[in-house]
Structures are given as structure tokens and as C-alpha cells.
């Protein structure tokens, strides 16, 4: 394979929400001579979680203070734990970042008096169909050297530091080797380790972008970083079949959740009223939906017929900016949401760090540097700090870039070990080489296991034994032990048979490899936290109660490459903002 060698100061892996703003900020603080490189596996103007657009920015301080936002974030995760230091740093800059993006061309809706049009306490409405191209333009304006369609397979570590990355071109087939003085990992979260709601050709009709396949988590884990929060999975309530976000209906339109009897169960059931009714934490709202379904009062709906009639009339326009498939679905099925409620369903689980969950890489301090020197994280890759969403991830990318530039001023990368470069090249192209070898052998009746086959097996195991949708997210020790055994069998015994016929399939093969590494993290973290802290997200039938005495903390892990085992550990929860963690601030 032809090799491409790149020497840079700051390498950004992933050209999504956080990565693009990180490149822009790095240029502001690093000056004109700083060499900034971005590796993006797709095309930067239409990639990542923002590719389809969004109709709102879910983190903006319309009222209150950064401390108030921290109170909201920890309440929304049932009292935490959350990294309050990280959330405070983001909340103090998020409004400034939003104003910056407006100056760059993002259309933000406004009231007659010129103020942003808010949607609830922490949201502002936008016309976000071009949100990703605007974000990508920030990286382009920064003069970053952008390599599109390069799939990063592994990060490079020498002398205890992260000094670069390797990968392959998904179109040109070349092997890319990057040496960097600092690396910022912003390659998103993980979808697709559990069986999706829709099957067959519609299996990518899910909530979180299906092309975020856990690369951030898998590569950081393989590098030896401390990981955190993988037992806190995000399970969203979304529109039936189209899996579109329901916040537009609930917050923007004032539509309540109802059951098949027309009852507003969040408002009428004392069990949920005690949690704040419609303002209950996200996991509790999911739990309430599951209870209504289990007790045969489903299906459930968002009752758009009870919403603000003026706002209901704007529903279709709202979804065109974010999930146009829902508008097409309504048209094809002759559905008028102003006259009939919109059916909803649960989806996922997804492994994310910047939404209403906290999986990701652990950073010991606020500086966003991981436990491996030279490697920084932002966006969904950063663990322990939920509710940052788009605008928070933008801001987080800027903050991480400043710390990374400060770090690289005092370091120089070593010469990369040529033997390790050769080994990484063999690892990157192994599925392709196996297919070609089998295809040329007359004695081999079948090339091996294709990526789609292994993916479906993985999803079936996770769904049935690690708390998937068909098990209504229930888990226990017995099922998780089975999941551990079966997933490790795939990882340790079956990956040697994974093959790829061409470069596209090689990319799919690496998607499966990364997802399987995330599966290991999820299973081991679920096993370790012997309590039910986030009902709805994960209900342990063998440990149904919350156990603050043992688990009011972060659950972390470090992977041992010699044994392929995770060493589990705890990190204390440090509360910086005073107040009752189980109550909202405002």
C-alpha cells in the first residue's frame, strides 16, 4: 500500500461539531504558523451528528447562571454524578460561542425585541439546515489542512505519550501516518451496538447518527486511557418509526405525553409528579413510558392536539430543519398532527457523552487532557459531563484546543517507530488481506465473516443479554455474564475471520471492530455498578434500588492489552455547586 506521511503540530481526529471549532480556536490562540490537521472519515461539510441539521441549540443560558445550568444537568441525570468542573467551564462560554456562530451565518430565530427565541429554559431555536456547512467553514477559515475520507484506525503512542494516528483512505486505499505534537480526539459517540428498532434496509433509521460507531471510545481504550460512565446509556423517546426527536413537540409546541386512554400520566400519576411531572429527569420520563406500556396503557403519544395551536401549525417547518423524513411520513400516511396525536416509542440504547448521558474518556482535570499525555478530548468523546449538546460541544472544542496549544508549546514528538508503523499498517488492512488471500485459495470454500454478519450477531447479543429494547432495558448479573462471554467470543475468537472485499467493506469492518470494543466497556461497566441509579436507562432486576453508599461516584476502567481485561475503579463525585442534587435550580 502507498503511504502518506503527515507531520503536524495539532492533529484533530474527527471533523464534526467539536473538531471544527477546535481548529478555529487553535488558530486564534496558536497563531499563523501553527500546523493544524484534521482527519475526517467522511466529507467535513456533511458529516457527523449535525449532517441533517438541527432546529434548536439545546444548551444556551436564557435565564440563570452557569451554576444554575449545572444544577439542571445533574438533576436531569437523577442527581448525578456529573463533572461539575467541566460543565461550569462550558456554561461560562456557551453564549459567547453561540453569538460567534451567528456572526458566521447561523440563522437564529429572534423575538420582535431582538432577543433570541427561546424554547424552554436552556434552548434557542435556529434554522439549522446548513448548520454543519457553517461549522465546517470555521475549520476551513482557520486554514486547517483537512483530509477527508480518511478512516483513523488507531492512535499512536510512544514514550508514554500520544504522538499521532494511523488510518486508511476509504477512496484511495492509501495508508496515512500522522505524527503530531498534540492530538485532539473528537470522533463522536456510538450508535449501532444494540439491535435497532427498524430492520433490513431501514436499520440506519435511528436517532443518533449511525456512522458514529464508537471510534473515540475504542481508540482511547486501546491506547490505555481511563474510561468513564459506559453504564449510563442514553435511551431516548422518539416518534414512532421515523425516530425523530420529540423535544420539538414537548418544549416547542407544549404537547404533553399521553397514554392510549388520553391520560397525561406524567401529570396525573403521583409517582411521576413527585419527580416533577413533565419536568422529570430524562431517565424518569423513559421509565414512565415503559411502565405505561408494561401495564397495557399503550401505545403512548405526544398530544399535539393539546399544544399551542399557533405553534402546532409550525411543526412541519421545524422538522424540515432537522428530520425531514417525519414530514414525508406524515404526508405519505395522510397524518395531520394538529388533529391527531403523534405516536412515540423508545429507541437506542446509545453511548454518548454530550447528550443526556455521560460515557466517554476520563480527564483528571479541567484541561481536557486524558490519562495518556498529549491526548485531549472534546464533544461526545469527553465523559462525565452530560447535557452539552451542540453548542456545548462547540464550546468544548474551543476550550480543549486552547489547552492543547498550551501543551504542545513545550513538547516535540519522537521519531515514529518504523516497526510499529508496519504493524499498524498490517492491522488496518487485515480484513482486506484475509479476503484476498481466501479468494485466491482454491481450498477455501468461503472467504470468512462479512461485517454485516458480525454486526447483526453483536446487536442480537447486546439486545437480548445486555439490556436492549426487546428486554425493555432490564439487566441482571446472569444476563450480563452471558453477554460478556458471547461478546468476548466475537472479539477474541471470531475477529480473526472478519473479511472485507473492498475499501468500503473495510470501513464497515472497522466499524464492527470499534463497536465490539465499546460493547466490552458497556458490559463491564453495567456489571460493576450494582444498583439502579438511572431507572429507564438501565433497570437491574437483581439490584433494583439506588445505592449511594457504594456508588455515588463515577465508575471508571482501564484496559490491559496483555489480558484483554478491564480494571474497574471508582472516582469520587466532587460537588462544586451547592444545593439539593435532586432538584432543579430554576
C-alpha positions as CSV (number, residue, x, y, z in Angstrom):
1,X,0.0,0.0,0.0
2,X,1.2,3.5,-0.7
3,X,1.9,5.5,2.4
4,X,1.2,9.2,3.2
5,X,3.3,10.7,5.9
6,X,2.0,13.9,7.6
7,X,3.9,16.0,10.2
8,X,1.8,18.4,12.2
9,X,1.5,20.3,15.4
10,X,-2.1,19.7,16.3
11,X,-3.9,16.7,14.9
12,X,-7.7,16.7,15.3
13,X,-9.3,13.3,14.7
14,X,-12.9,13.9,13.6
15,X,-14.2,16.9,11.7
16,X,-17.6,17.2,13.5
17,X,-19.2,19.6,15.9
18,X,-16.3,19.9,18.4
19,X,-13.4,19.3,15.9
20,X,-14.2,22.2,13.6
21,X,-14.5,24.8,16.3
22,X,-11.3,23.3,17.9
23,X,-9.5,24.1,14.7
24,X,-10.8,27.6,14.6
25,X,-9.9,28.3,18.2
26,X,-6.4,26.7,17.8
27,X,-5.7,29.2,15.1
28,X,-6.8,32.1,17.2
29,X,-4.5,31.2,20.1
30,X,-1.7,29.4,18.2
31,X,-1.0,32.0,15.6
32,X,-0.5,31.8,11.9
33,X,2.4,29.3,11.9
34,X,0.6,26.6,13.9
35,X,0.1,23.5,11.7
36,X,-3.4,22.2,12.2
37,X,-4.5,18.9,10.6
38,X,-8.0,17.3,10.6
39,X,-8.6,13.7,9.6
40,X,-12.3,13.1,8.8
41,X,-13.6,9.7,7.6
42,X,-16.5,11.3,5.6
43,X,-16.6,14.8,4.0
44,X,-16.3,17.5,6.5
45,X,-19.2,19.7,5.2
46,X,-21.7,16.9,5.5
47,X,-20.5,14.7,8.3
48,X,-21.1,13.9,12.0
49,X,-24.1,14.5,14.2
50,X,-25.0,17.8,12.5
51,X,-25.2,16.4,9.0
52,X,-29.0,16.5,8.8
53,X,-29.2,19.8,10.6
54,X,-31.0,20.8,13.8
55,X,-33.8,23.2,14.7
56,X,-32.6,24.2,18.2
57,X,-29.5,24.6,20.3
58,X,-30.2,22.8,23.5
59,X,-27.6,24.5,25.6
60,X,-28.0,28.2,26.0
61,X,-28.4,30.3,29.1
62,X,-31.7,32.1,28.6
63,X,-32.0,32.6,32.3
64,X,-29.9,31.9,35.4
65,X,-26.2,31.4,35.8
66,X,-23.7,28.7,34.9
67,X,-24.2,27.3,38.3
68,X,-27.9,27.0,37.6
69,X,-27.1,25.1,34.5
70,X,-25.0,22.6,36.4
71,X,-27.9,22.1,38.8
72,X,-30.2,21.4,35.8
73,X,-27.7,18.9,34.3
74,X,-27.1,16.9,37.4
75,X,-30.9,16.9,38.1
76,X,-31.6,15.6,34.6
77,X,-29.3,12.7,35.4
78,X,-31.2,11.9,38.6
79,X,-28.8,13.8,40.8
80,X,-25.6,12.8,39.0
81,X,-22.8,12.1,39.2
82,X,-21.6,14.8,36.8
83,X,-18.3,16.6,36.2
84,X,-19.4,19.9,37.6
85,X,-16.0,21.5,36.8
86,X,-16.4,20.6,33.1
87,X,-20.0,21.8,32.9
88,X,-19.1,25.1,34.6
89,X,-16.3,25.8,32.2
90,X,-18.6,25.2,29.2
91,X,-21.6,27.1,30.6
92,X,-19.4,30.2,31.2
93,X,-18.6,30.4,27.5
94,X,-21.5,28.8,25.6
95,X,-23.4,32.1,25.0
96,X,-20.3,33.7,23.5
97,X,-19.9,30.7,21.2
98,X,-23.5,30.9,20.0
99,X,-23.0,34.6,19.2
100,X,-19.8,33.7,17.3
101,X,-21.7,31.1,15.2
102,X,-24.5,33.7,14.5
103,X,-21.9,36.1,13.2
104,X,-20.6,33.3,10.9
105,X,-24.0,32.9,9.3
106,X,-26.1,30.6,11.5
107,X,-29.7,31.9,11.4
108,X,-31.0,32.1,15.0
109,X,-34.7,32.9,15.4
110,X,-35.5,36.1,17.3
111,X,-38.3,37.8,19.1
112,X,-39.6,41.2,18.0
113,X,-37.4,42.9,20.6
114,X,-34.3,41.2,19.1
115,X,-33.7,38.6,21.8
116,X,-33.2,35.0,20.8
117,X,-36.4,33.0,20.6
118,X,-36.0,30.6,23.5
119,X,-37.6,27.1,23.6
120,X,-37.6,26.4,27.3
121,X,-35.0,27.4,29.9
122,X,-31.9,26.3,28.0
123,X,-32.8,26.3,24.3
124,X,-32.9,28.7,21.4
125,X,-34.5,28.0,18.1
126,X,-32.4,28.1,14.9
127,X,-32.9,27.4,11.1
128,X,-30.3,24.8,11.2
129,X,-30.4,23.0,7.8
130,X,-27.0,24.4,6.9
131,X,-25.6,24.0,10.4
132,X,-22.8,21.6,9.5
133,X,-21.6,23.5,6.4
134,X,-21.4,26.6,8.6
135,X,-19.5,24.7,11.3
136,X,-17.1,23.2,8.7
137,X,-16.4,26.6,7.3
138,X,-14.9,27.6,10.6
139,X,-12.2,24.9,10.2
140,X,-11.6,26.0,6.6
141,X,-11.3,29.6,7.6
142,X,-8.7,28.5,10.2
143,X,-6.5,27.2,7.4
144,X,-6.6,23.7,8.8
145,X,-5.2,21.0,6.5
146,X,-8.2,18.8,6.1
147,X,-8.0,15.2,4.9
148,X,-11.5,13.9,4.0
149,X,-12.4,10.3,3.7
150,X,-9.5,9.0,5.9
151,X,-10.6,6.4,8.4
152,X,-8.4,6.5,11.5
153,X,-7.9,3.0,12.9
154,X,-5.6,3.7,15.9
155,X,-3.9,6.4,17.8
156,X,-0.1,6.2,18.1
157,X,1.7,6.1,21.5
158,X,5.4,6.3,22.1
159,X,7.3,7.1,25.3
160,X,4.0,7.2,27.2
161,X,2.6,10.0,25.0
162,X,0.1,10.1,22.2
163,X,2.1,11.3,19.2
164,X,-0.2,10.8,16.2
165,X,-2.6,8.4,14.4
166,X,-2.8,6.0,11.5
167,X,-5.5,5.1,9.1
168,X,-6.5,4.3,5.6
169,X,-8.2,6.3,2.8
170,X,-11.6,5.0,2.1
171,X,-11.4,6.0,-1.5
172,X,-7.7,6.0,-2.4
173,X,-6.7,3.0,-0.3
174,X,-3.5,4.7,0.9
175,X,-2.1,4.2,4.4
176,X,-1.9,7.5,6.3
177,X,0.6,8.1,9.1
178,X,0.4,11.3,11.1
179,X,3.0,12.5,13.6
180,X,1.7,15.2,15.9
181,X,2.9,17.2,19.0
182,X,-0.7,17.0,20.4
183,X,-3.8,15.1,19.4
184,X,-7.4,16.1,20.0
185,X,-9.9,13.3,19.7
186,X,-13.4,14.5,18.6
187,X,-14.7,11.5,16.7
188,X,-18.2,11.3,18.3
189,X,-20.1,8.7,20.3
190,X,-21.5,5.3,19.4
191,X,-24.7,4.0,17.8
192,X,-25.4,0.5,16.5
193,X,-24.1,-1.8,19.2
194,X,-27.8,-2.7,20.0
195,X,-30.3,-4.0,17.6
196,X,-32.2,-1.1,16.0
197,X,-35.9,-0.5,16.0
198,X,-36.1,-0.9,12.3
199,X,-34.8,-3.9,10.4
200,X,-33.4,-4.6,6.9
201,X,-32.7,-1.6,4.7
202,X,-34.1,0.7,7.4
203,X,-31.7,-0.4,10.1
204,X,-30.0,3.0,10.0
205,X,-33.3,4.8,10.7
206,X,-32.2,5.5,14.3
207,X,-31.9,8.6,16.5
208,X,-28.1,9.1,16.8
209,X,-26.1,9.3,13.6
210,X,-25.4,5.7,12.5
211,X,-22.0,6.5,11.2
212,X,-20.7,7.4,14.7
213,X,-19.5,3.9,15.6
214,X,-17.6,4.4,18.8
215,X,-14.2,5.2,17.3
216,X,-13.5,7.8,20.0
217,X,-14.1,5.3,22.8
218,X,-12.5,2.3,21.1
219,X,-9.2,4.1,20.1
220,X,-8.9,5.8,23.5
221,X,-9.5,2.5,25.3
222,X,-6.9,0.7,23.1
223,X,-4.4,3.5,23.8
224,X,-4.8,2.8,27.6
225,X,-6.9,5.8,28.6
226,X,-9.1,5.7,31.6
227,X,-12.8,5.5,30.5
228,X,-15.9,6.5,32.4
229,X,-19.7,6.2,32.5
230,X,-20.4,3.4,30.0
231,X,-23.1,2.0,32.3
232,X,-25.0,5.3,31.7
233,X,-26.6,4.6,28.3
234,X,-28.9,7.1,26.7
235,X,-32.4,5.8,25.8
236,X,-34.5,8.4,24.0
237,X,-38.2,8.7,23.5
238,X,-38.8,9.4,19.8
239,X,-41.5,9.5,17.2
240,X,-42.6,6.0,16.1
241,X,-40.9,4.6,13.0
242,X,-39.2,7.8,11.9
243,X,-37.3,8.2,15.2
244,X,-37.4,12.0,15.1
245,X,-36.7,14.0,18.3
246,X,-39.8,14.8,20.4
247,X,-38.4,17.9,22.1
248,X,-39.8,20.0,19.3
249,X,-43.3,18.7,20.2
250,X,-42.9,18.8,24.0
251,X,-40.9,22.0,24.5
252,X,-41.6,23.9,21.3
253,X,-45.3,23.0,21.0
254,X,-46.3,22.4,24.5
255,X,-47.6,18.9,23.6
256,X,-47.8,16.5,26.7
257,X,-47.2,12.8,26.7
258,X,-50.4,10.8,27.0
259,X,-51.3,7.1,27.0
260,X,-53.9,5.3,24.9
261,X,-56.6,6.4,27.4
262,X,-55.7,10.0,26.8
263,X,-54.3,10.5,30.3
264,X,-51.3,12.7,30.9
265,X,-49.5,10.1,33.0
266,X,-46.6,12.4,33.9
267,X,-49.0,14.9,35.4
268,X,-51.6,12.5,36.9
269,X,-49.5,9.7,38.4
270,X,-48.2,10.7,41.8
271,X,-45.1,8.5,41.2
272,X,-44.0,10.8,38.4
273,X,-45.4,14.1,39.8
274,X,-43.0,13.6,42.7
275,X,-40.2,13.8,40.2
276,X,-41.5,17.0,38.6
277,X,-44.1,15.6,36.2
278,X,-43.3,16.7,32.6
279,X,-40.1,18.3,34.0
280,X,-38.9,15.0,35.5
281,X,-35.3,13.8,34.6
282,X,-34.9,12.2,31.2
283,X,-34.4,8.7,32.6
284,X,-37.6,9.0,34.7
285,X,-39.6,10.1,31.7
286,X,-38.4,7.0,29.9
287,X,-39.3,4.8,32.9
288,X,-42.8,6.3,33.0
289,X,-43.2,5.4,29.3
290,X,-42.1,1.8,30.0
291,X,-44.5,1.5,32.9
292,X,-47.4,2.7,30.8
293,X,-46.5,0.2,28.1
294,X,-45.9,-2.7,30.6
295,X,-49.3,-2.1,32.3
296,X,-51.1,-2.2,28.9
297,X,-52.0,1.5,28.6
298,X,-50.0,2.0,25.4
299,X,-49.3,3.0,22.8
300,X,-48.2,6.4,24.0
301,X,-48.3,9.7,22.2
302,X,-47.3,13.3,22.1
303,X,-50.7,15.0,22.2
304,X,-50.2,17.7,19.6
305,X,-53.9,18.4,19.6
306,X,-53.5,20.0,23.1
307,X,-50.5,22.1,22.2
308,X,-50.3,25.8,21.3
309,X,-52.3,25.9,18.1
310,X,-50.1,28.6,16.6
311,X,-47.0,26.5,17.3
312,X,-48.6,23.3,16.1
313,X,-49.0,24.9,12.7
314,X,-45.2,25.3,12.5
315,X,-44.4,21.7,13.3
316,X,-43.6,20.8,9.7
317,X,-41.3,23.7,9.2
318,X,-39.5,22.9,12.5
319,X,-38.8,19.3,11.4
320,X,-37.6,20.2,7.9
321,X,-34.5,21.7,9.6
322,X,-33.7,18.5,11.4
323,X,-35.7,15.4,10.5
324,X,-37.5,15.9,7.2
325,X,-38.3,12.2,7.0
326,X,-41.0,12.8,9.6
327,X,-42.7,15.4,7.4
328,X,-42.6,13.0,4.4
329,X,-44.0,10.2,6.7
330,X,-46.9,12.4,7.7
331,X,-47.6,13.3,4.0
332,X,-47.4,9.7,2.9
333,X,-49.8,8.5,5.6
334,X,-52.2,11.4,5.5
335,X,-51.4,12.4,9.1
336,X,-52.3,15.9,10.4
337,X,-50.6,16.4,13.8
338,X,-52.9,19.2,14.7
339,X,-55.9,16.8,14.5
340,X,-54.4,13.6,15.9
341,X,-51.6,12.9,18.4
342,X,-48.1,11.7,17.3
343,X,-47.3,8.1,18.4
344,X,-44.0,7.8,20.2
345,X,-41.6,4.9,21.1
346,X,-38.4,4.2,22.8
347,X,-35.2,3.8,20.9
348,X,-31.5,3.1,21.5
349,X,-29.6,2.5,23.7
350,X,-26.9,4.8,22.5
351,X,-23.5,5.5,24.0
352,X,-22.9,9.3,24.1
353,X,-21.2,11.8,26.3
354,X,-22.6,15.2,25.4
355,X,-26.4,14.4,25.4
356,X,-28.4,13.1,28.4
357,X,-25.7,10.6,29.4
358,X,-22.0,10.6,30.3
359,X,-20.0,7.9,28.6
360,X,-16.5,8.8,27.4
361,X,-12.9,9.3,28.2
362,X,-12.0,10.4,31.7
363,X,-10.0,13.6,32.1
364,X,-8.3,14.1,35.5
365,X,-8.5,17.9,35.4
366,X,-10.5,20.5,33.6
367,X,-7.8,20.8,30.9
368,X,-9.4,18.0,28.8
369,X,-6.2,16.0,28.6
370,X,-6.7,12.3,29.2
371,X,-4.7,10.0,31.4
372,X,-2.4,9.5,28.3
373,X,-0.2,12.6,27.9
374,X,-0.7,14.5,24.7
375,X,-4.2,13.2,24.0
376,X,-7.1,15.6,24.5
377,X,-10.9,15.0,24.1
378,X,-14.0,17.1,23.4
379,X,-17.6,16.6,22.4
380,X,-19.1,13.2,22.8
381,X,-15.6,11.7,23.4
382,X,-15.4,13.5,26.7
383,X,-17.0,11.6,29.6
384,X,-18.8,12.5,32.8
385,X,-20.3,15.8,31.6
386,X,-23.9,15.4,30.1
387,X,-26.2,18.0,28.5
388,X,-23.6,19.9,26.5
389,X,-25.3,19.1,23.2
390,X,-24.3,21.1,20.0
391,X,-23.5,24.5,21.4
392,X,-21.7,22.9,24.4
393,X,-19.7,20.7,22.1
394,X,-18.7,23.7,20.0
395,X,-17.6,25.4,23.2
396,X,-15.9,22.3,24.5
397,X,-13.9,22.0,21.3
398,X,-12.7,25.6,21.7
399,X,-11.7,25.0,25.4
400,X,-9.8,21.8,24.5
401,X,-8.0,23.4,21.7
402,X,-6.7,26.2,24.0
403,X,-5.3,23.6,26.4
404,X,-3.8,21.5,23.6
405,X,-2.0,24.5,22.1
406,X,-0.6,25.4,25.5
407,X,0.6,21.8,26.0
408,X,2.3,21.5,22.6
409,X,4.4,24.6,23.1
410,X,6.7,22.6,25.3
411,X,7.0,19.3,23.6
412,X,8.4,17.7,20.4
413,X,7.2,14.4,19.1
414,X,9.7,11.5,18.8
415,X,10.5,9.8,15.6
416,X,7.8,7.2,15.0
417,X,8.9,3.6,15.4
418,X,9.0,2.1,11.9
419,X,8.3,-1.4,13.2
420,X,5.2,-0.1,14.9
421,X,4.1,1.7,11.8
422,X,4.4,-1.5,9.8
423,X,2.4,-3.4,12.4
424,X,-0.3,-0.8,12.4
425,X,-0.5,-1.0,8.6
426,X,-1.0,-4.7,8.8
427,X,-3.7,-4.3,11.5
428,X,-5.5,-1.6,9.4
429,X,-5.7,-3.7,6.2
430,X,-6.0,-7.2,7.8
431,X,-9.7,-7.8,6.9
432,X,-8.9,-6.9,3.3
433,X,-5.8,-9.0,3.2
434,X,-7.8,-12.0,4.6
435,X,-10.4,-11.7,1.9
436,X,-7.9,-11.5,-0.9
437,X,-6.0,-14.5,0.5
438,X,-9.1,-16.6,0.8
439,X,-10.3,-15.6,-2.6
440,X,-7.1,-16.7,-4.2
441,X,-7.1,-20.1,-2.3
442,X,-8.8,-23.0,-4.1
443,X,-9.2,-24.9,-0.8
444,X,-11.2,-22.2,1.0
445,X,-15.0,-22.5,0.2
446,X,-15.9,-19.2,1.8
447,X,-13.9,-16.0,2.4
448,X,-14.9,-15.5,6.0
449,X,-17.3,-13.4,8.1
450,X,-18.6,-10.2,6.4
451,X,-19.0,-7.0,8.5
452,X,-22.8,-7.0,8.3
453,X,-23.0,-10.6,9.6
454,X,-20.8,-9.9,12.6
455,X,-22.7,-6.7,13.3
456,X,-26.0,-8.4,13.4
457,X,-24.7,-11.1,15.7
458,X,-23.2,-8.4,18.0
459,X,-26.5,-6.5,18.1
460,X,-28.5,-9.6,18.9
461,X,-26.3,-10.5,21.8
462,X,-26.4,-7.0,23.2
463,X,-30.1,-6.6,22.7
464,X,-31.0,-9.9,24.4
465,X,-28.4,-10.1,27.2
466,X,-27.2,-6.5,27.9
467,X,-30.5,-4.7,28.3
468,X,-31.7,-3.9,24.8
469,X,-35.2,-2.7,23.7
470,X,-36.6,-6.2,23.3
471,X,-35.9,-6.7,27.0
472,X,-37.1,-3.2,27.9
473,X,-33.7,-2.3,29.2
474,X,-33.7,-4.8,32.1
475,X,-30.4,-6.3,33.1
476,X,-29.1,-8.6,35.8
477,X,-25.9,-10.4,36.7
478,X,-26.8,-13.7,34.9
479,X,-27.7,-12.0,31.6
480,X,-24.7,-9.7,31.7
481,X,-22.3,-12.6,32.3
482,X,-23.8,-14.3,29.2
483,X,-23.3,-11.1,27.2
484,X,-19.7,-10.9,28.4
485,X,-19.0,-14.5,27.3
486,X,-20.6,-14.1,23.9
487,X,-19.2,-10.7,23.0
488,X,-15.7,-11.7,24.1
489,X,-16.0,-14.8,21.9
490,X,-16.7,-12.5,19.0
491,X,-13.8,-10.2,19.9
492,X,-11.2,-12.8,20.8
493,X,-12.1,-15.7,18.5
494,X,-14.1,-14.5,15.6
495,X,-12.5,-11.2,14.6
496,X,-9.7,-13.2,13.0
497,X,-12.2,-14.3,10.4
498,X,-13.6,-10.8,9.7
499,X,-13.0,-10.0,6.0
500,X,-13.6,-7.1,3.6
501,X,-14.0,-7.4,-0.1
502,X,-13.2,-3.7,-0.9
503,X,-12.4,-0.4,0.8
504,X,-16.0,0.3,1.6
505,X,-16.3,-3.0,3.4
506,X,-13.0,-2.4,5.1
507,X,-14.6,0.7,6.6
508,X,-17.6,-1.4,7.8
509,X,-15.2,-4.0,9.2
510,X,-13.5,-1.3,11.4
511,X,-17.0,0.0,12.4
512,X,-17.6,-3.5,13.8
513,X,-14.2,-3.7,15.5
514,X,-14.7,-0.4,17.3
515,X,-18.3,-1.3,18.3
516,X,-17.2,-4.5,19.8
517,X,-14.7,-2.7,21.9
518,X,-17.5,-0.4,23.1
519,X,-19.6,-3.4,23.9
520,X,-16.9,-4.7,26.2
521,X,-16.9,-1.3,28.0
522,X,-20.7,-1.2,28.3
523,X,-21.0,-4.8,29.7
524,X,-18.2,-4.4,32.2
525,X,-19.5,-1.1,33.5
526,X,-23.0,-2.4,33.8
527,X,-21.7,-5.4,35.7
528,X,-19.7,-3.2,38.1
529,X,-22.4,-0.7,39.1
530,X,-24.6,-3.0,41.2
531,X,-27.5,-0.6,41.6
532,X,-30.3,1.1,39.7
533,X,-29.3,4.7,39.5
534,X,-31.0,5.7,36.2
535,X,-34.3,3.8,36.0
536,X,-35.4,3.8,32.4
537,X,-31.8,3.7,31.1
538,X,-30.9,0.5,32.9
539,X,-33.0,-1.3,35.4
540,X,-31.2,-4.0,37.4
541,X,-33.7,-6.7,38.5
542,X,-31.1,-8.0,41.0
543,X,-30.2,-4.6,42.3
544,X,-33.4,-2.6,41.9
545,X,-32.5,0.2,44.4
546,X,-30.1,3.1,44.3
547,X,-27.0,2.5,46.4
548,X,-25.4,5.9,47.3
549,X,-23.2,4.3,50.0
550,X,-21.2,2.4,47.3
551,X,-21.9,4.0,44.0
552,X,-22.4,7.8,44.4
553,X,-19.3,8.1,42.3
554,X,-18.0,7.7,38.8
555,X,-17.3,4.2,37.5
556,X,-14.1,4.1,35.5
557,X,-12.0,1.4,33.8
558,X,-8.6,0.9,32.1
559,X,-7.9,-1.8,29.5
560,X,-5.0,-4.2,29.8
561,X,-3.8,-5.2,26.3
562,X,-1.9,-8.2,27.7
563,X,-5.0,-9.8,29.3
564,X,-7.8,-8.1,27.3
565,X,-9.4,-7.3,30.7
566,X,-10.7,-4.1,32.1
567,X,-9.6,-3.0,35.6
568,X,-12.5,-1.3,37.2
569,X,-12.2,1.6,39.7
570,X,-14.1,4.5,41.2
571,X,-13.6,8.2,41.0
572,X,-15.3,10.5,43.6
573,X,-18.0,12.9,42.7
574,X,-16.9,16.4,43.6
575,X,-19.9,18.7,44.1
576,X,-18.8,22.3,43.4
577,X,-22.3,23.9,43.1
578,X,-24.2,23.7,46.4
579,X,-27.8,22.7,46.6
580,X,-30.1,19.7,46.6
581,X,-28.8,17.5,43.7
582,X,-32.3,16.0,43.2
583,X,-33.9,19.4,42.5
584,X,-33.7,21.8,39.6
585,X,-32.2,25.2,40.3
586,X,-34.8,27.3,38.4
